[in-house]
Amino acid sequence: MGRKPEGKAEKAFKRIGKKIDELLADLKEAGSHAEGEYSDRIEELKKSGNKLKDEFSNFKEKHQDRIDEVETNLRRAGDDLKSAFNSAFKKEK
């Protein structure tokens, strides 16, 4: 089976990582004074981000069976809804 599409959490983690990278680039441009001033905060943000990633991964791993079940049921419900709309608005020939 192929790789599953990214969820909202994964996308949010990527956005956070990109923002941190942008902040680092801005700090390098601002010079060593600003970099020293914000380096502790940046390290704290990186650690927090990594901790959140780990916690989310552990949660997903621990509850993967339930997540798969919900995903299957949502797909089935979506297919049923699509069929209902197609039947309701089917053009007669």
Residue pairs with C-beta under 8 A, 6 or more apart in sequence:
6 14
9 56
13 49
13 52
13 53
13 56
16 49
17 49
20 42
20 45
20 46
20 49
23 38
23 42
24 42
27 34
27 35
27 38
27 39
27 42
28 35
60 67
